[in-house]
């Protein structure tokens, strides 16, 4: 039997690379051949992961067009550089791979399908010109993907401005059937500026060259979004298949032994993902708020640069005697540890999927983009968490943190719903589950 050869190409940030790497492992376990494209810059940061997966997945690299000293947290700069410098290099790479068949491999060595994440829709144009099939693996929720697909309708209905994407007036809308009401100010592009909005309009059009739009979600989590367009295909939760995660920072596994010393459902876990930045005043409130809990806490304070120096200064009043602070976490293992009581999160989709699969209640602290939509699902639809409210200065105060943690941990209904949602979600990846069937469907499509 001939299996397809996938070239998998994530946008080069951790929140995109992880789900595409996890999906690559799933495809490889089904017998597919995988070539995984990363930037030369990230190759140096992912050496241990590449060494670990080298037998299952072949890694190839291309330059991102930026200088070594450039700030790669400047997403508009990265997006523009990739678009300007990489298409011709990608075209040549695919041709080189497809021309290097040997007699033993035959056509099986040729790339049959390109899988990309968002922000690089142009890559599907390259594949299309070469006669190669394409698909999108969206790294966020299906609902956020549906919101970008809905931009023309939102413009036609006068809900958003065609040039900026900003709402024309203050109102709440229901973006999709069976989805929560949302403030138009919280549409995913509103906090990211006009240029990002215009980029996403263009990118979404290019992504339509992908016959399938794969989503790391399930029909139980987002039925309204998945029912909207035939090309949406749920394949989650991908993290069920994952043993090791790619990471740009060294994971501190000492926290797992530390968790072993604590009773079940006693530790508050705090992590805001790989991009969100907590400003100094807010950092102080969070630190003191965690102290006020008088409970054990595990807090991820991410290294702020390549030299692993943290630029946050802890307030003098902070003791942290009941807590453990680490630079980066083996998050999936943490969220499946019996000692964890709740998860204070930025509501990034990968973190939400991991929390749901751990059966953990959430305390929601969204920063930007789709994180506000995700909060609505957690609090208003699935009802497995609570939101944190800002004061008149836009700060989440220490007293609010303590109050909401106590409310959450005292709510037995939320705990019960969290466990039930875990069962519903994980079952999709079991043999015969909806996501497993959809992955088989996708592989069979790529074979033809």
C-alpha positions as CSV (number, residue, x, y, z in Angstrom):
1,X,0.0,0.0,0.0
2,X,1.3,3.5,-0.9
3,X,1.1,6.1,1.8
4,X,1.1,9.8,1.2
5,X,4.2,12.0,1.8
6,X,3.3,15.2,3.7
7,X,5.3,18.3,3.8
8,X,4.3,20.0,7.1
9,X,5.0,23.7,7.4
10,X,4.1,25.7,10.6
11,X,4.3,29.4,11.0
12,X,7.5,29.6,13.2
13,X,6.1,30.2,16.7
14,X,5.5,27.6,19.4
15,X,1.7,27.8,19.4
16,X,1.7,26.7,15.8
17,X,4.6,24.3,15.8
18,X,3.3,22.1,18.6
19,X,-0.1,21.2,17.0
20,X,1.5,20.6,13.6
21,X,4.2,18.5,15.2
22,X,1.7,16.5,17.1
23,X,-0.4,16.0,13.9
24,X,2.8,14.9,12.1
25,X,3.3,12.2,14.8
26,X,-0.3,11.0,14.3
27,X,0.2,10.8,10.5
28,X,3.6,9.0,10.9
29,X,1.9,6.5,13.3
30,X,-0.5,5.7,10.4
31,X,2.4,4.9,8.1
32,X,2.6,8.2,6.3
33,X,6.0,9.8,5.4
34,X,6.5,13.2,7.0
35,X,8.9,16.0,6.1
36,X,8.7,18.9,8.6
37,X,9.9,22.3,7.6
38,X,11.3,24.7,10.2
39,X,13.3,27.9,10.0
40,X,17.1,27.7,10.4
41,X,16.7,29.9,13.5
42,X,14.3,27.5,15.2
43,X,16.4,24.5,14.2
44,X,19.0,25.6,16.7
45,X,16.4,26.0,19.4
46,X,14.8,22.6,18.8
47,X,17.8,20.4,18.6
48,X,16.7,17.9,21.3
49,X,13.2,17.5,19.8
50,X,14.7,17.0,16.3
51,X,17.1,14.3,17.7
52,X,14.2,12.6,19.5
53,X,11.8,12.5,16.4
54,X,14.5,12.1,13.7
55,X,13.6,8.4,13.0
56,X,9.9,9.2,12.6
57,X,10.0,12.6,11.0
58,X,12.5,14.1,8.6
59,X,13.3,17.8,9.4
60,X,14.3,20.3,6.7
61,X,15.1,24.0,7.1
62,X,14.8,27.3,5.2
63,X,15.9,30.8,6.3
64,X,13.3,33.1,7.6
65,X,14.9,36.1,5.9
66,X,15.6,37.9,9.2
67,X,19.0,38.9,10.6
68,X,20.2,37.0,13.7
69,X,19.7,40.0,15.9
70,X,16.2,40.8,14.7
71,X,13.3,40.6,17.1
72,X,11.3,37.5,16.2
73,X,8.5,38.4,18.7
74,X,7.6,41.2,16.3
75,X,5.0,39.1,14.4
76,X,4.2,41.6,11.6
77,X,7.9,41.7,10.8
78,X,8.2,37.9,10.7
79,X,5.0,37.5,8.6
80,X,6.3,40.1,6.0
81,X,9.8,38.6,5.9
82,X,8.5,35.1,5.3
83,X,6.2,36.2,2.5
84,X,9.0,38.2,0.8
85,X,11.8,35.7,1.0
86,X,10.4,32.2,1.4
87,X,8.1,31.3,-1.6
88,X,10.8,30.8,-4.2
89,X,12.9,28.8,-1.7
90,X,9.9,26.6,-0.8
91,X,9.2,26.1,-4.5
92,X,12.8,25.0,-5.0
93,X,12.8,22.8,-1.9
94,X,9.7,20.9,-3.1
95,X,11.2,20.4,-6.5
96,X,14.4,19.1,-5.1
97,X,12.6,16.6,-2.9
98,X,10.4,15.4,-5.7
99,X,13.3,15.2,-8.2
100,X,15.5,13.1,-5.8
101,X,13.5,9.9,-6.1
102,X,15.5,6.7,-6.2
103,X,14.4,3.4,-7.7
104,X,13.5,2.0,-4.3
105,X,11.3,4.8,-3.2
106,X,9.7,5.6,-6.5
107,X,6.8,8.0,-6.4
108,X,6.4,7.4,-2.6
109,X,9.2,9.8,-2.0
110,X,7.4,12.6,-3.8
111,X,5.5,15.1,-1.7
112,X,1.8,14.6,-2.2
113,X,0.3,17.1,0.2
114,X,1.4,20.3,1.9
115,X,-0.1,21.1,5.4
116,X,0.4,24.6,6.7
117,X,-0.8,26.7,9.6
118,X,-2.2,30.3,9.4
119,X,-0.1,33.4,8.4
120,X,1.5,31.5,5.5
121,X,-1.4,30.9,3.2
122,X,1.0,31.9,0.3
123,X,2.6,28.5,0.8
124,X,-0.5,26.8,-0.5
125,X,-0.2,28.9,-3.6
126,X,3.3,27.5,-4.2
127,X,2.0,23.9,-3.8
128,X,-1.0,24.6,-6.1
129,X,1.3,25.8,-8.9
130,X,3.3,22.6,-8.5
131,X,0.1,20.4,-8.7
132,X,0.4,19.4,-5.0
133,X,-2.6,19.1,-2.7
134,X,-2.9,21.4,0.2
135,X,-4.6,21.6,3.6
136,X,-4.7,24.0,6.6
137,X,-4.2,22.9,10.2
138,X,-5.6,25.9,12.1
139,X,-3.8,26.2,15.5
140,X,-6.6,28.0,17.3
141,X,-10.3,27.2,17.8
142,X,-12.6,26.4,14.9
143,X,-14.8,29.3,16.0
144,X,-11.9,31.8,15.5
145,X,-11.3,30.3,12.1
146,X,-15.0,30.8,11.3
147,X,-14.7,34.4,12.5
148,X,-12.0,35.1,9.9
149,X,-14.1,33.3,7.2
150,X,-17.0,35.5,8.2
151,X,-15.1,38.8,7.6
152,X,-16.8,39.6,4.2
153,X,-20.3,39.0,5.8
154,X,-19.4,41.2,8.8
155,X,-18.4,44.0,6.4
156,X,-21.5,43.6,4.3
157,X,-23.7,43.8,7.4
158,X,-21.9,46.9,8.5
159,X,-20.7,45.3,11.8
160,X,-17.0,46.0,11.1
161,X,-15.1,48.6,9.0
162,X,-13.7,47.2,5.8
163,X,-10.3,49.0,6.2
164,X,-9.5,48.4,9.9
165,X,-11.7,45.5,10.9
166,X,-12.8,47.5,14.0
167,X,-16.5,47.4,15.0
168,X,-18.6,50.3,13.6
169,X,-20.5,50.5,16.9
170,X,-20.6,48.9,20.3
171,X,-22.7,45.7,20.2
172,X,-22.9,42.0,21.0
173,X,-23.3,39.5,18.2
174,X,-23.7,35.8,17.9
175,X,-21.0,34.9,15.3
176,X,-22.3,31.4,14.7
177,X,-25.3,29.2,15.7
178,X,-24.7,27.5,19.0
179,X,-21.8,29.8,19.9
180,X,-21.7,32.4,22.7
181,X,-22.7,36.0,22.3
182,X,-19.6,38.1,22.0
183,X,-18.6,41.8,22.2
184,X,-17.5,42.9,18.7
185,X,-14.6,44.6,20.4
186,X,-13.3,41.1,21.1
187,X,-13.2,39.8,17.6
188,X,-9.8,38.1,17.2
189,X,-8.2,40.8,15.0
190,X,-9.3,43.9,17.0
191,X,-6.4,44.0,19.4
192,X,-3.7,43.3,16.7
193,X,-4.0,46.4,14.5
194,X,-5.1,47.3,11.0
195,X,-2.1,45.7,9.2
196,X,-2.8,42.3,10.8
197,X,-6.5,42.6,9.9
198,X,-5.6,43.2,6.2
199,X,-3.0,40.4,6.3
200,X,-5.6,38.0,7.6
201,X,-8.2,39.0,5.0
202,X,-5.5,38.2,2.3
203,X,-4.3,35.1,4.1
204,X,-7.7,33.6,4.5
205,X,-8.3,33.9,0.8
206,X,-5.0,32.0,0.1
207,X,-5.9,29.4,2.7
208,X,-9.0,28.5,0.5
209,X,-6.5,26.6,-1.7
210,X,-6.5,24.1,1.1
211,X,-9.2,21.5,0.5
212,X,-9.4,20.7,4.2
213,X,-9.3,23.1,7.1
214,X,-8.3,20.8,10.0
215,X,-9.0,21.9,13.6
216,X,-7.6,20.6,16.8
217,X,-11.1,20.4,18.3
218,X,-14.1,18.1,18.6
219,X,-17.8,18.2,17.6
220,X,-18.6,18.3,21.3
221,X,-16.5,21.4,22.0
222,X,-17.6,23.5,19.0
223,X,-20.6,22.0,17.1
224,X,-21.7,25.4,15.7
225,X,-18.4,26.3,14.0
226,X,-17.7,22.8,12.6
227,X,-21.2,22.6,11.0
228,X,-20.7,25.9,9.1
229,X,-18.4,24.8,6.3
230,X,-17.9,21.4,4.7
231,X,-14.1,21.8,4.6
232,X,-13.9,22.1,8.4
233,X,-12.6,18.8,9.8
234,X,-12.2,18.1,13.6
235,X,-9.1,16.0,14.4
236,X,-8.6,16.7,18.1
237,X,-7.5,16.4,20.8
238,X,-4.1,16.0,19.2
239,X,-2.3,16.1,22.5
240,X,-3.6,12.6,23.3
241,X,-1.1,11.2,20.9
242,X,1.8,13.3,22.0
243,X,4.7,12.0,24.1
244,X,7.2,14.9,23.9
245,X,6.5,18.5,23.0
246,X,8.7,20.8,21.1
247,X,9.9,23.7,23.2
248,X,12.1,26.8,22.8
249,X,12.9,26.7,26.5
250,X,14.2,23.9,28.7
251,X,11.3,22.3,30.7
252,X,11.7,22.3,34.4
253,X,10.7,18.7,35.3
254,X,11.5,19.2,39.0
255,X,8.0,20.6,39.4
256,X,6.5,17.1,38.8
257,X,8.3,15.7,41.9
258,X,7.2,18.9,43.8
259,X,3.6,18.2,42.8
260,X,3.9,14.6,44.1
261,X,4.3,16.1,47.6
262,X,0.9,17.7,47.5
263,X,-2.6,16.3,48.1
264,X,-5.1,15.9,45.3
265,X,-6.7,19.1,43.9
266,X,-4.6,21.4,46.1
267,X,-2.3,23.3,43.7
268,X,-3.1,26.4,41.6
269,X,-1.3,26.3,38.3
270,X,-0.5,29.6,36.5
271,X,0.8,29.9,32.9
272,X,0.2,32.4,30.2
273,X,1.7,30.6,27.2
274,X,4.6,31.5,25.0
275,X,3.7,35.0,23.8
276,X,1.6,36.9,26.4
277,X,3.5,39.6,28.3
278,X,2.4,40.6,31.9
279,X,3.2,44.3,32.5
280,X,5.1,45.2,35.8
281,X,2.1,46.6,37.7
282,X,0.0,43.6,36.8
283,X,2.8,41.2,37.6
284,X,3.0,42.7,41.1
285,X,-0.8,42.2,41.6
286,X,-0.5,38.6,40.4
287,X,2.4,37.8,42.7
288,X,0.8,39.2,45.8
289,X,-2.6,37.6,44.8
290,X,-0.9,34.2,44.7
291,X,0.6,34.8,48.1
292,X,-2.8,35.8,49.5
293,X,-4.3,32.5,48.4
294,X,-2.5,30.7,51.2
295,X,-2.4,27.7,48.9
296,X,0.4,26.0,47.0
297,X,0.9,27.3,43.5
298,X,3.0,26.4,40.5
299,X,3.7,29.6,38.5
300,X,5.4,29.6,35.0
301,X,7.4,32.9,34.6
302,X,8.7,32.5,31.1
303,X,12.3,33.5,30.2
304,X,12.1,36.8,28.4
305,X,14.9,36.4,25.9
306,X,17.4,34.1,24.4
307,X,19.7,34.5,27.4
308,X,16.9,33.2,29.7
309,X,17.0,36.3,31.8
310,X,13.7,37.2,33.4
311,X,12.9,40.9,33.4
312,X,10.1,40.8,36.0
313,X,10.9,42.1,39.4
314,X,9.0,40.5,42.3
315,X,7.5,43.0,44.7
316,X,9.0,43.3,48.2
317,X,5.7,42.0,49.8
318,X,5.9,38.8,47.8
319,X,7.1,35.8,49.8
320,X,6.2,32.8,47.6
321,X,6.8,30.4,50.4
322,X,3.9,28.1,49.4
323,X,4.7,28.3,45.7
324,X,7.2,27.0,43.1
325,X,8.2,29.3,40.2
326,X,9.7,27.7,37.0
327,X,10.8,29.1,33.7
328,X,8.9,26.6,31.5
329,X,6.7,23.7,32.2
330,X,5.9,20.2,30.9
331,X,2.4,21.4,30.8
332,X,0.5,18.3,29.6
333,X,2.0,16.3,32.5
334,X,1.2,19.0,35.0
335,X,-2.5,19.3,33.9
336,X,-2.8,15.5,34.2
337,X,-1.3,15.5,37.7
338,X,-3.8,14.8,40.5
339,X,-2.5,17.6,42.7
340,X,-3.7,20.3,40.3
341,X,-6.9,22.1,41.4
342,X,-7.3,24.8,38.8
343,X,-5.5,26.5,35.9
344,X,-5.1,30.3,35.6
345,X,-4.6,30.6,31.9
346,X,-4.4,33.2,29.0
347,X,-7.0,31.0,27.2
348,X,-4.7,30.0,24.3
349,X,-6.3,27.2,22.4
350,X,-3.5,24.6,22.9
351,X,-3.6,25.3,26.7
352,X,-7.4,24.9,26.7
353,X,-7.3,21.6,24.9
354,X,-4.6,20.4,27.4
355,X,-6.7,21.6,30.4
356,X,-9.9,20.1,29.1
357,X,-8.1,16.7,28.6
358,X,-6.9,17.0,32.2
359,X,-10.4,17.6,33.5
360,X,-9.2,20.9,35.1
361,X,-11.4,23.9,35.9
362,X,-10.2,27.2,34.4
363,X,-9.7,30.7,35.7
364,X,-9.7,32.9,32.5
365,X,-7.2,35.7,31.9
366,X,-7.3,36.4,28.1
367,X,-4.8,38.9,26.6
368,X,-5.5,39.2,22.9
369,X,-6.7,37.6,19.6
370,X,-9.0,34.5,19.9
371,X,-8.4,34.2,23.6
372,X,-11.6,36.3,24.4
373,X,-13.7,33.9,22.3
374,X,-12.1,30.9,24.1
375,X,-13.0,32.5,27.4
376,X,-16.6,32.7,26.4
377,X,-16.7,29.0,25.6
378,X,-15.1,28.1,29.0
379,X,-17.4,30.4,31.0
380,X,-20.7,30.6,29.1
381,X,-21.0,27.4,27.0
382,X,-19.0,24.6,28.6
383,X,-19.3,26.2,32.1
384,X,-16.0,24.8,33.3
385,X,-14.4,28.0,34.6
386,X,-14.8,31.6,35.7
387,X,-13.4,34.9,34.3
388,X,-11.2,37.4,36.1
389,X,-12.5,41.0,36.0
390,X,-10.4,44.1,35.6
391,X,-10.7,47.2,37.7
392,X,-11.3,50.7,36.2
393,X,-7.5,50.9,35.3
394,X,-7.5,47.7,33.4
395,X,-5.8,45.7,36.2
396,X,-6.8,42.4,37.7
397,X,-6.2,43.1,41.4
398,X,-4.9,40.7,44.0
399,X,-8.2,40.6,45.8
400,X,-10.0,39.6,42.6
401,X,-7.5,36.8,42.1
402,X,-8.0,35.5,45.6
403,X,-11.8,35.8,45.4
404,X,-12.2,34.0,42.1
405,X,-9.9,31.2,43.0
406,X,-11.9,30.5,46.2
407,X,-15.1,30.7,44.2
408,X,-13.8,28.3,41.6
409,X,-12.4,25.7,44.0
410,X,-15.7,25.8,46.0
411,X,-17.9,25.1,43.0
412,X,-18.6,21.4,42.8
413,X,-20.8,21.8,39.6
414,X,-17.9,23.2,37.7
415,X,-15.6,20.4,38.8
416,X,-18.1,17.8,37.7
417,X,-18.6,19.4,34.3
418,X,-14.8,19.6,33.8
419,X,-14.6,15.8,34.3
420,X,-17.5,15.2,32.0
421,X,-16.1,17.4,29.3
422,X,-12.8,15.5,29.6
423,X,-14.5,12.2,28.9
424,X,-16.5,13.6,25.9
425,X,-13.3,15.2,24.4
426,X,-10.9,12.3,24.8
427,X,-13.3,9.8,23.4
428,X,-13.1,11.5,20.0
429,X,-9.5,10.2,19.6
430,X,-10.3,6.6,20.6
431,X,-10.7,4.0,17.8
432,X,-14.0,4.6,16.1
433,X,-14.2,8.2,17.5
434,X,-15.1,11.1,15.3
435,X,-11.6,12.6,15.1
436,X,-10.0,9.2,14.4
437,X,-12.5,8.7,11.6
438,X,-11.7,12.1,10.2
439,X,-8.0,11.5,10.3
440,X,-8.5,8.3,8.3
441,X,-10.7,10.2,5.8
442,X,-7.9,12.9,5.4
443,X,-5.2,10.3,4.8
444,X,-7.3,8.5,2.2
445,X,-8.0,11.8,0.5
446,X,-4.2,12.5,0.3
447,X,-3.5,9.1,-1.2
448,X,-5.7,9.7,-4.3
